[in-house]
Amino acid sequence: MTQPPPPPNQPPQQPGFGPPQDPAGQQPQPPAQPPAQPPAAPGGPDLGKAPQPQPGYGYPQAPQTPPPAAPQGPGYGYPQQPPQPQPQPPAGYGYPGQPPTGPYGQPQYGQPGYGQPGYGYPQATVPMHPQPGGPGGGGGRKINAQVAIIVAAVVAIALIIGGGVWYANSSGEDDGKNDTASSSGGTGGKDSKNGGGTSSGGKEKAPADPSSKVLFQVPEPKLPKDSKSIVTSGSWLTDKVYAKSGIAEIVGYDRDKGTEAWTIDLPGPVCAATDHVTDDGKTAIVHKPAMPTKTDPQSCTQVAVIDLEAGEKLWSKTAKSGTMEISFNNVTLSGGTVAAGSTSGGAAWEIASGKPLWAPKTSDSCYDSGYGGGPKLVAVRKCGSYDQRQLHIQTIDPKTGKVISEYKMSEGIEYAAVVSTDPLVVAADVGDSAGDGSGISDFFSIDNKTGKLRTRISAPGDEFAARCDGITKIEDCTGLAVGNDRLYIPTEEHESGAEYGRTNEVVAFDLSTGKQTGQRADAGDDYTIWPLRMDGGNILAYKRPPYDKGGQIVSIDGGTFKQTTLMENPATESVRDVEASVSPESDEILFSDGRLYMSEVFASDFASSGEKRYLAIAFGTS
C-alpha cells in the first residue's frame, strides 16, 4: 500500500497554552490523517531519538573537481556534493549565484560585496608561502601543474561556499547616521576557534537519562462571569516552590509534586510581573485593585512585593501623576528597589519597606515609560512630542534615581525594549522596518559607564526570530540571551534537509564589534531552537519538537557551541498535545535543576465545551 507523505513539523494548534494564534503566523499543518502513532513502550514514554548532527555551516565536503558553475544550496547552509553543471536558479540563503542583494537574496542596504565570507562561514585560508616538500622545502617533490590546479579549484569552491550575509555594525556616538547600518566582514571575538566565548560556570548538568516525565499539571482556573480572558502573567522558581499567577491569586506549588504550599489572594488580577527574584525570594507584580466588570474594567494601579518563600504579600503601593493614580504597564527589581513605568511616568519604592523613592515629575516634558532591572537599573525615558519623539536610555542609581549615564537614540524611534542591563543591550524597531511584529530591527550595545554606543547590530525581521514588547512591558523579550559579551539570537525558520521539515539555528553577535562570531547551534531536522537564558557561560535553549516527538532542553557550550541534551519530554500523544500548544514566543518557560515548567500568560474561554485546558505543566528527569 502506498504510504501517505510524512506530515510537516508542527501539529494543528491545540487548545491550551498561549494566546489565540494569528492564522497568518501558524505553523504548517500535518495531513488530515497523519500516520498512526506506535504505542509507547511499557514502563515509559515513546521518546524519539535526538536528531543526528548535521554538517556545520560551510564545512567543506570531500574535495571534488569543481563544476563550471557555483553549487546550488540544498537548504539553509548545508552543503552537498557539487551537482553537475546546469542552469543556475537564484541562490539560497548563504549560497552564491548572482551577487547577494539582501535577505535571502532580496535587495538590502549595507550588503557586502559578492563572494565575501558571511553568515557563520569560516574564511578559507590560502597558503601564500612554499609548503614543506615544495620548492625551497628541502628537496621534496614539486607540486605538479595538475595538483596545483585542483588545489586552487578547491580553495575557490571554499571561498564561494563561504559567501553569505554579514550584518552591519557601527560604533561611537549616534549622530543620526547610525540608523542605517554599514556592512562589515570578518569574525569577532578573541579566540578565532570558538568565537571568544566561555563554557565556565554552568550549573545545569546532563542527567544519566535525559528522558523526562510529567510531574504535575495545573488546570486552568474558571473565569469569572462575563469574562472572556484574564491575564495570568508571572511564574517564578525558588529552592522550594514553583509559583504561578492565577486569577486574582498567586499559588506556590511543591516543585516536584505540584501540591499547593501556599496561596496569596489578590483583590484583582495581575497585570504585569517581573522575572527577577531577589536573593531572599522576593519579587514584584502590578495588579488591579478589584475584579473588572463590564462597566468598570479597573486600572493597573497597585504595585506589590511578594515573598515567594513565605507565601505573603508584603506591601502594595500606588503613585499619582498630578491628582490621578497611575496605571502601570511594567515593573522590575534592581539593587533593593522596585520600579514601575507607564505612559504617565515612573515611580520607585524600597523593596524591604515600601518607602517611596521617586515619583513622576509633573512639570517635566520627559517621562520614564519603563525600566529594565537585574544587575543594574535602566530607564527608557521618552522626551518630546509624538512626532518628534526621542528616547533616552539611562543607567540610573536604584536608590536615588540619579542618572549615571545616558544614550540618546535618534529621533523617530518610538519604542525600545531593554534586553540586558549589564552589558546594556536595547532592542528597537527603527522606522517600523521589522515588518513582522517582533518589535526588533536593530540592537544597540551601549556602555553603561559612559553612555556611548559600542555598536549597533542590524537584525532584519525576516532573518531573525526573537521578539520584544517595547511598547508597554519594556523588558519583555523572548528568544534572546546575553552573556560572554555576546548576543545570542535564533534565526527564522526555514526548510530543513527532511521532506516538509522546518528548522533554524542560534547564532552569536559580538557586542563590542557587532559582528557575528561564526558560532552556530543547529536545531536539527524538524526542530526549532529558542534561547531561554544564560547558565554561567552556557546558553540554555528549548527545542520545539516535530509532531511526533517531545520537546528538548539543551545546553549550548559558550565556547565550542556543542549541544548537550538536558531533557527530552515524553512523545505520547496526550503529553504532546499540551506541549505543542505552548508558544515559546509569548508563554513562560522556566528550567532549573532538571525541572521544566511551562505556563500560560492568560486564561481564556476559547476552548470548546468539555475541553481540558491547563494553566501550567511541569516535567522532570530522574
N, C-alpha and C positions, 0 to 999 in steps of 0.2 A: 504493500500500500504506500502510496506517495505520502510522505510526511509533510505536515504544514511547515511553512518557514518559521525559523526561530523568532520569538517575539522581541520587540525592542527593549531598550534598557529599563524603562520605567513602567510601573503598573498603572492602571487607571487611578485617578485621585481617589483616595479612600477618605471616608469621613473620619474626623478626629482632630489631629493636631493642625494648628496653623490657621491663618485667615482664609476666607474664601479665595479660591485661586482665580487668577485672571486667565480666561480661556486662551488669550494670546500667548501667555507665558507657560502653558502646560508642557510637560514633557511628552515625547512621542508615546502613543498608546500601543499596547500589545494587541494582537489579533483577538477577535471576539471569543475564540476558543483556543486559548494557549495550551501547550502540551500539558497533559496530566502530570501532576507532581508525584514523584516517587514517595512512598510512605517513609516517615522518619524512622531511623534505626532504633530498635528498643533501647531504652535507657538514656536517650539523649536526642537532641535536635538533629535534623538533617542539615548539616553545615556544608556549604560549598567550599571548595578549596580556594585559597588565595590565588589571584592571577599570577602567572609567571612573569618575571621581569622582562620588559621589552628593551630592545636596543635603545640607548640614550640618544638624545638629540644630536644628530650629526656624527655619531660614532661610525667610523669607516667600516665597510664590509671588506671581504677578501678582494685584493686588487684584481681588477678586470681591465680588459682592453677597452678604453673609453669609446662610446659611440660618438658620432659627429655632433649630436645634439645633447643638451643637458638632460639628465633623467627626470622623468615626471614624478612628483612627490606622490607616494601611495597614500598619504594621510598626513596627520599632524606631526611632521618631523621624523617619521620612522622610515629610514632608508630601506630599499630593497636592492636586489641585483639590478644593474642598469638594463633597461629594456633595449630592444633592437631599435634602430632609427625609425622614426615615424613622425607624422605631422604632430607638432607640439601644442597642446592646449595651454590655456593660461596657467601660470604657476600656482601651486598651492602655498599654504602658509609656511614661509621659511624656505621655499624652494625657488630656484631661478627659472626664468623663462624670458619674458620681456622684463626690462628694468622695473624693480618694485616701485609701485606708485602709491602705496598706502596700506592700511589694514587689510589683510587678506587679499592684497592685490588691488585695492581701491586707492584713489588719489588721497594723499595725506601730506600735510605740511611737515617740513623737517625730515623728509625721508633721506636716508643715507644713499650714497652712490651705489650703483649696481655692482653686485659681486662682492660686497664687503661682508665680513663675518657678522652674524647677528644673533637672533633670539636663542640664547643658550648654547650656541655652537662654539667649540674651541677653534682658535685660529690655527691654521696649518703653518708649520714652521718649515721653511725651505732651507736646506743646508746651503750655506754660501761659502764654504771653505772645503778644501780637499779632505776626503774621508780616509780613515785608516785603510791601507792597501791600495789606495788610488795613487795618482801621480804625486810624487813627492812624499808618499807614505811609507817608504822603506822597502820598495822593490816588489810589492804585491801585484796582483793582476790589475790591469787597467779596465775601467768600465767601458765596454764597447758601445757603439752608437745605438744599437737596438735597445740595450738595457737603459741607456740614458733617456731614450725617447719614452720608454714605458714609465720610468720614474717620474719624468716631467708630466706625463699624462695623468698619473695617479694623484700627484700634487695638485694639478689643475682641477681634477674631479673633487678633491677635498675642499679646495677653495670655493668651488661652485656650490657644493652641498652646504658649505658653511654660510652661504649667503642667506640673510634673513632680515629681521626687523630689529633695530636698536631704538631704544626710547630715549627721549631727549632729556636734558637737564640744563639748569642754569644755576649760577651761584652768585653770591653777593647780594646787595640790597636790591629790592624790587623798585625799578624806576618806571614801571608801566610796560616796559618792553618784555618782561618775563611772562606775560600772559600767553605769548606764543613761544613754545619751547624750541630750542635749537637741537639739531641732531648731533650725535656723538657716537663714537665707536670705542672699541677696546673692552677690557674687563676691569672690574673693580675689585677691591679687597687687597689685603696684604699678602695673602698666600694664593698664588695662581692655581694651586692644586685643589683647594677646597673653598675658594672664594673668601677666605679670611674669617669664616665663621668658627664656632666652637661647639663642642659637644659636652662640655663640662657642666656639672650642676644639675643634671636631670634627676628628678626624684621618682618618676614613674618607671617601673621596671616590668619587663615582659614576664608573665607567669609561665609556669611549665606547660600549661594548656590554656591558650587564649580563648577557647570556646566559653561563651557566657550562657547564663540562664536568666530568666525573668525573676527578679527579686520581689517586686510588687508593682501593682498598678493603682493609681488614684482615680476613681470615677469622676467624670465631670460633674460639678455641682449643678443643682437645679436652679434655673434662672428665676428671679422674682417675676411676679405677674407683670405683663405688658413690656417686659424687657426682651430685646432681640439679641443683644450681646453685651457683655461686660468685660472690661479689662481685668486680666489676672497676671499682669507683669510682675516679675520678681521671683527668683529662685536662688537659693544660697546653700552652701555646704559648710558645716563645721566638723569638728572631730567626732561629734555625737549624732548630729541630725542633718537631714535634708529638709530645708524649709521652703515652702511654696505658698504664694499668694492664692487665695481662693476668692470667693465673692464676699467682700467686706470682712475678710479674715486672713490671717497668716497661720499656717499649721506647720508644726515641726514633726517630722516623721523619723522613726528609727531608720538609720541608713541602710540596714540590711533587711529588716523585717517589714518595714512600712507601717508599723503600729504608731499611733499618734502619741507623741511625747508631750505636746502642749498645743494650745490654741490661743491666738491673740485676736479678740473680737475688735473690729473697727466700726465706726458709725457709718462709713460709706466705703465704696470700692476704692481700690488702689488705682492711681492714675499713672504713676511713674515710680521707678525704683532704680537704685544704683547697684552695680555688680560688686562694688568694693565692700570689703568687710574689714574692720579693724582687728588688730591682734587679739583683742579680748572679746571678739564675736559680736560687734555692734555694726549695724547698717542703717540705711535711711530710705524712707519712702515718701511719696506725696499721695495723699488720699482726699476724698471728698468728705465734707462734714456730715453728710446724711445720704440716704439712699436716693437716687434720682427717680423722678416721676415724669409723667408726660408733660406736666405743667411746669416742673422745676427740675432741670437736668443736673443742677448743682455744679459748682465750680471746684477746681482742684486747689483749695486754699490751705490745706493742712500739711505741714512738713513735720514728719515724726521720725524719731530714732528708736530702733528696735534692738533689743538684746536677744540675740539668737541662742545664746547659751541658757539664759534663764527663761526665755519664752515670755518676755514682757515688753510692753511699750513704755519707754522711759519718759518721753515727753512729746507733746505736739504743739507746734507754734504756727503763727501766721505773721504776715508782714503787709504793710499798706503802702500804696503809692498815692500820695495825697490822702484822701479820706476813704479810698476803696481798697478792700482786701485784694491782694494779688492772687491770680490764678496761675500756679506754677506749671511749667512744661517739663522740667527736668530737675534732677537732684544728684549730688555726688558727695564724696568724702575725700578729705586730704588733710594731713597734719593736725588732727584734733578738731577739724572744722567740717560742718555740713553746710553746703552752699547750694542754693536753688535759683534757677533763672526763669525768665518769662519775657513776654513782649512788653511788660511794664517795668522791667528791670530785675536785678538780682538782690538776694539777701543771704545772710550767713549767720550761723549760731555755733556756739561751742557744743561739741558732741556730748561732753560729760555733764554739763549743767543746763544747756538750752539757752544760755545767755546770748542775747543778740550781739553780733559783731559789726554788721553794717546792713543798711537798707538802701533802696534806690534814692538817688538824689533827684528831687522833682524839678529842680531848675537846670539840670544837665541836659544837653542836647544829645548825649550818648546814653546808652543803657546796656547792661550786661544781659545778653539774651540767654546765656547759659555757661556752664563750667565743665571742664574736664578735671578729673581727680586722680587719686592714686599717689605716686611718689611726689608729685608737685601739683599745685592748683593753677589751672589755666582758664582765663576768662575769654569768651568770644564776645567782644563789645561792639555794638552797632552804633555807627555815627552817621549823621547826615540824613537827608530826606530819602524817600524810597527810590527816586530816580537818580540820586547821586549818593548811593549808599557806599560806605567804606567800613570794612571790618578791621578791628584792631585785635590782634591775638596777643594777649597779655599774660605773662607769668607773674603771679601775684603772691604776696605774703598771706598765707592762710589765716594768720592771727589778726592782721590789720587791714587786709585788702590793698595794701600799698603795692604799686606797680614796680616789679623788679626789672622787667624787660618788656619790650613791645615791638611787634612786627605789624606794619600796616599793609594790608592787602590792597591790590589795585581796585579802584572804584568800579562798581558794577557787579562785583561778586556779592550776591545777596545772602548766601548761607555757607557756613563752614562747619565741619564736624571735627572733633578732637579724637584722633586715632590713638595717640600715646602722648603722655605729658613728659616722659623722660626716657629716651630722647623725645623731643617735641615734634610730632608729626600731625599735620592738619590736612584734611581732605576737603575738596570743594568741586562743585560743578561749574566751571568757568564758562560764562556765556551760555549756560544750559546746553552745553555741547555733548554731554554724555549720551543723551538720546535714548537711554534705556531705563530711566527711573532709578538708577543706582545711587545718584547723588554724588558721583565721582567722575571727574575728568582728569584731575590733577592732584598730586600730593605735594605738600610743601614741608620740607625738612628745615626746621628753624632752630637756631642756637638759643637755648634757654637763658644764657647769661647775658648775651649782647642784643638779642632780638633780631639779629641779622639772618637773612635767608642763606642756608647752607646749600641747598639745591632744590630744584623743582623737577618732579617726575611726571611725565605725561602718561596717563593710563586710560586710553580710549575705552569707552563703554562696550564696544563691540569686540574687545580683545580680553578684557579682564572682568571678573565676576563678583568682586566684593561689593558691599553695599553700606551706605551710611545715611542716617537720618539727621542731617544738619539743620533741618527746618525747625524742629522743636526739641529733639532729645539731645542734641549736641555731641554726646559721646556714645551714641548707639550705632556702632559699626560692627558688622559681621563679616566673616571670611578674611580677616586680616590678623596678622601677628607681627609684633615689632620686638626685635631683640638682636644682640650681636651687632648693633648699629646697622641693622638690615630691616627692610620692609618685605614681608612675605605675603604674597597675594596669589589667588588662583586665576588661571586663565578661564575664558569662557569655554563651554562645552563645544566639542567638535567630533567629527566622525572618528571612530577608532578602527583598529585592524579587523575587528569582528563584524560580521554582517549585521546591519541595523544598529551596531553598537555606538555608544557615545562615551566620551572620556574627557579628561582635562588634566592640567598639571598645576603644581605650585612652583612659582619662580621667586627669585630674590633680587631686590634692588639695594645697592649700597647707598646709605643715607648721607654719605659725605660727598659722593660724586654724582649720584642719580643714575649710575649705570647698572645694568644687570651684571650679576656676579658670575653668571654661567651655571649656577646651581639650579637644578630642576628635579622635582619629585613627581613621577607619573602616577596617576590614579590606577592605571591598568584598564584593560578592556571592560567596558560596561559599568565601570565605577566612575564616580566624580568625587574629587577631594576638596575639602573645605577646612582651612586652618581654624583652630579654636583658640589656642593661647600658647604662650611660651612655657616650657618646663625647663628652667635653667637656660642652657644654651640650645636646647632642642625645641622643635615645633611639634605640638600635638595637633592632630588633624582627624576629622571624621570623614570616612569614605561612604558616600551614599551608594547603596548596592543596586545591582540589577534586580529584576522582578522575582528571581528565584533564589536569592541569597540574602544573608543577613548583613547589616552594616558592620563596619570595622572602625576601630580606633587605632591609629598608628602614631609612632614617634619618629620624626624625621631628624636625623643627626644634623646638628647645625653646621658641622664641618664637611662631612662626606655626602650628606643628603641621603644616606642609606636609611631605608624604612624598616622599622621593627613593629610587627603587629602586636598590640597590647590586648586587643579584644576583638572577637568576631561573634556577632549575635546569632541567635537561632534562625534557621531558614524555614521553619514551619509556617504554614500559611497564616495562621491566626496571629502569630507574632509579627510576621512581615507586614500584614495589613495595618497594624498600628504603627510600626516603624516607618513604613512607606508614606504615611500621612504627615510625618514631621517635615518641617521646612527649615533647613539649616540657615537659610537667609533671614528668617524672621522669628522662629521659635527659639527656645532656650535649650542649650546643650551643655551640660557640666560633666566633667570627667575627673576623677581623682581616686587613687589607690585601688584601681581595678573595679571602680564603680562608675556607671554611666547613667545619667538622669536626663530625660527628655521631657519637656513640658510645654504646654500651650501658653500663649500670651493673652488669650482672652477665651471666654466661654460663650457659646452661641447656641441658638436653637435651629441651626440649619440642617441638622440631622433629621432623617425620616423617623417616623414614629417607631419606637422599639429598637432603634439602632443604638448600639453600645458605643459610648464615647468616653475618652479618658483625658483627665487633666494632666497626668504625668505617668511615666513608666520608667522603671529602674531595672538595669541589668548589672550583673556581677560575675566575675570569674571565680573559680575555686581558690 
